[in-house]
Amino acid sequence: MPLFDNQEIVLNYATFGDSSNPALIFSNSLGTSYHMWQPQIDALQNDYFIICYDTRGHGKSSAPRGPYSLDQLGKDVTDLLDYLNIDKAFFCGISMGGMTGQWLAINHPDRFHHLMLCNTAVKIGNEAAWVDRAQLVREQGLDPIAATAASRWFTSSFIDNHPDVVKALSGALAAGSSEGYASSCEALSVADTREQLKDIRVPVTVVAGTEDPVTTVADGEYMVDHIPNATLATINASHISNIEQPEEFNQLVRQYFKQ
């Protein structure tokens, strides 16, 4: 796989489709890799030039000791777009990737046609809980987190009906970088975009899962109420909605990213 090395971070990335098509970059959730977007890659690569990357500390990207910051997560995206000579793209991020998208919409609106912010919030969880989780992971590794991840990511019916998918994602989380995960938790512990949402001047679609216990529909409604030119779409899924309801998710991408 190609690597982008800017000397501070090495990002593992992949591209799919014809580079003459509109660029669409995907940003993964905490504890996953760009492979989580396979249902979207399969469905959309004929229409877009798809760019997927492993967020710093995840997958095959490097995992320097943190804490990381939301600024770093966002700048990794613009640096990668610069490296690929892409002036403007569509963006879709989920959970932590959705927070990265908020930073991009606030700080670099000129780089994006439209951003889809999925299963995310202006402030995910609370600082103390994230700091405690980072400490736990540094002390005990990722196995304890991986053992309970499915119940946060998916509905019980999906877990029952798709055990292989759940097992693969949980296993990948367990095998990930403890330092990368912990450093990302520290980024999320202080990430808060509430005061800046009003300044966003680029089209935004917020996707909320009706069964999501982590980032709720109310979280999505708050974002839409405070972002000019934002639209809310709901999807019958829990936290990793692009995997739980791939066809519905892909349809939302097509619908809202029409130029």
C-alpha positions in Angstrom: 0.0 0.0 0.0 1.2 3.5 -0.7 2.5 5.6 2.3 2.6 9.3 2.8 5.5 10.4 5.0 5.8 14.0 6.0 8.4 13.2 8.6 6.0 13.8 11.5 3.6 11.0 10.6 3.5 8.1 8.1 0.0 7.6 6.8 -1.1 4.4 5.1 -3.6 5.2 2.4 -5.2 3.7 -0.7 -7.0 5.1 -3.7 -9.8 3.5 -5.8 -11.4 4.5 -9.1 -10.5 7.0 -11.8 -8.6 10.1 -10.7 -10.6 12.1 -13.2 -13.7 11.6 -11.1 -14.6 13.9 -8.1 -12.4 13.1 -5.1 -14.0 11.6 -2.0 -12.0 11.0 1.1 -13.1 8.8 4.0 -12.0 9.0 7.6 -12.3 6.1 9.9 -13.6 5.7 13.5 -11.6 5.1 16.7 -10.1 1.7 16.8 -10.7 0.8 13.1 -8.8 1.2 9.8 -9.7 2.4 6.4 -10.9 -1.2 5.6 -14.1 -0.3 7.4 -15.1 1.6 4.3 -15.1 -1.4 2.0 -18.9 -1.4 1.4 -18.5 2.2 0.2 -15.4 1.5 -1.9 -17.3 -1.3 -3.6 -20.4 0.7 -4.3 -18.9 4.2 -5.2 -15.6 3.7 -6.9 -17.0 4.0 -10.3 -18.4 7.5 -9.5 -15.7 8.9 -7.3 -11.9 8.9 -7.0 -12.0 7.4 -3.5 -9.2 8.1 -1.0 -9.1 6.1 2.2 -6.4 6.4 4.9 -5.6 5.0 8.3 -5.9 7.8 10.9 -2.7 8.3 12.7 -2.2 5.7 15.4 -4.5 3.2 13.5 -4.1 0.4 11.0 -0.7 0.6 9.2 -0.2 4.3 9.8 2.5 5.2 12.3 1.6 5.7 16.0 3.9 8.2 17.6 3.4 8.8 21.3 0.7 11.5 21.9 -1.4 12.9 23.1 -2.8 13.7 19.6 -5.0 16.7 18.9 -7.9 17.4 16.7 -5.7 19.9 14.8 -3.3 17.1 14.0 -6.0 14.8 12.8 -7.4 17.4 10.5 -4.1 18.6 9.2 -3.2 15.0 8.3 -6.2 15.1 5.8 -5.2 18.4 4.2 -1.6 17.3 4.0 -2.6 14.0 2.3 -4.8 15.9 -0.2 -1.8 18.2 -0.9 0.4 15.3 -1.5 -2.1 13.8 -3.9 -2.5 17.2 -5.7 -6.2 17.4 -4.9 -7.4 20.9 -4.5 -11.0 20.1 -3.4 -12.8 16.9 -2.3 -15.9 15.5 -0.8 -15.4 14.3 2.8 -17.1 11.5 4.8 -16.0 10.7 8.3 -17.6 8.6 11.1 -17.3 9.1 14.9 -13.8 10.4 15.4 -13.6 10.8 11.7 -16.7 13.0 11.9 -14.9 15.2 14.5 -12.0 15.5 12.1 -14.6 16.6 9.5 -15.9 19.3 11.8 -12.4 20.7 12.2 -11.9 20.6 8.4 -15.2 22.4 7.8 -14.3 25.1 10.3 -10.7 25.6 9.3 -10.5 24.6 5.6 -13.9 25.0 4.0 -12.4 25.9 0.7 -11.0 22.4 0.3 -14.3 20.7 0.4 -17.5 20.6 -1.8 -19.5 19.0 1.0 -18.8 17.1 4.2 -20.8 14.2 5.6 -20.3 13.9 9.4 -21.6 10.6 10.6 -22.3 9.2 14.0 -20.5 12.0 15.7 -21.0 15.0 18.0 -19.5 18.3 18.9 -18.2 16.7 22.1 -18.0 12.9 22.3 -18.2 11.6 25.9 -16.4 13.4 28.7 -12.8 14.2 29.4 -12.3 12.1 32.5 -13.7 9.0 30.8 -11.4 9.3 27.8 -8.4 9.9 30.0 -9.3 6.8 32.1 -9.6 4.8 28.9 -6.3 5.9 27.6 -4.7 4.9 30.9 -6.4 1.5 30.8 -5.2 0.8 27.3 -1.6 1.8 28.1 -1.7 -0.5 31.1 -3.6 -3.5 29.8 -3.6 -3.2 26.0 -6.6 -3.2 23.7 -8.2 -6.6 24.6 -10.5 -5.2 27.3 -11.8 -2.5 24.9 -12.1 -5.0 22.0 -14.2 -7.4 24.2 -16.9 -4.8 24.6 -16.7 -2.8 21.4 -19.4 -4.7 19.5 -22.1 -3.5 21.9 -21.1 0.1 21.3 -20.8 -0.3 17.6 -23.8 -2.4 16.5 -27.3 -3.3 17.4 -27.9 -6.7 19.1 -29.7 -8.0 16.0 -26.7 -7.1 13.8 -24.3 -8.8 16.2 -26.5 -11.9 16.1 -26.8 -12.0 12.4 -23.3 -11.0 11.3 -20.9 -12.7 13.8 -18.1 -12.9 11.2 -18.1 -9.1 10.6 -18.2 -8.3 14.3 -15.4 -10.8 15.0 -13.2 -9.3 12.3 -13.6 -5.8 13.5 -13.2 -6.6 17.2 -10.1 -8.7 16.3 -8.6 -5.8 14.3 -9.2 -3.5 17.2 -7.4 -5.9 19.6 -4.5 -6.2 17.3 -4.1 -2.4 16.9 -1.6 0.0 18.5 -2.3 0.6 22.1 -0.4 3.9 22.0 -2.2 5.1 18.9 -5.5 4.3 20.5 -4.7 5.9 23.8 -3.3 9.0 22.1 -6.5 9.3 20.1 -8.6 9.0 23.2 -6.6 12.0 24.6 -7.4 13.9 21.4 -11.1 13.2 21.9 -10.9 14.1 25.6 -10.5 17.8 24.8 -12.1 18.0 21.3 -15.0 20.4 21.4 -16.3 22.3 18.4 -19.4 24.0 20.0 -18.1 27.6 19.7 -17.1 27.3 16.1 -20.0 25.6 14.4 -21.7 28.9 13.6 -18.6 29.8 11.5 -18.9 26.8 9.1 -19.6 28.0 5.5 -19.6 24.8 3.5 -22.5 22.4 2.9 -22.7 19.7 5.7 -24.8 16.6 6.1 -25.0 15.1 9.5 -25.9 11.4 9.7 -27.2 10.1 13.0 -28.0 6.5 13.9 -31.4 6.0 15.4 -30.1 3.2 17.6 -26.7 4.8 18.4 -26.0 5.0 22.2 -22.7 6.8 21.7 -23.5 9.8 19.5 -27.3 10.1 19.5 -29.8 11.7 17.2 -30.0 14.6 19.7 -26.3 15.1 19.2 -26.9 15.3 15.4 -29.8 17.7 15.9 -27.6 20.0 17.9 -25.0 20.1 15.2 -27.6 20.9 12.5 -29.2 23.6 14.6 -25.9 25.4 15.0 -24.3 24.8 11.5 -25.5 27.1 8.7 -26.5 25.2 5.6 -26.6 21.8 7.4 -29.0 18.9 6.9 -29.8 16.0 9.2 -30.3 12.4 7.9 -31.1 9.5 10.1 -30.3 5.9 9.5 -31.7 2.8 11.3 -28.4 1.7 12.8 -26.1 2.0 15.8 -22.7 3.6 15.9 -21.0 2.1 12.9 -23.8 2.8 10.5 -21.9 2.5 7.2 -21.3 -1.2 8.0 -24.6 -2.0 9.7 -26.7 -0.4 6.9 -24.4 -0.2 3.9 -27.0 0.2 1.2 -28.9 2.9 3.0 -25.6 4.7 3.9 -24.4 4.5 0.3 -27.7 6.0 -0.9 -27.2 8.9 1.5 -23.7 9.6 0.1 -25.1 9.6 -3.5 -28.0 11.8 -2.5 -26.2 14.5 -0.7 -22.9 14.5 -2.7 -24.7 15.2 -6.0 -22.9 18.2 -7.6 
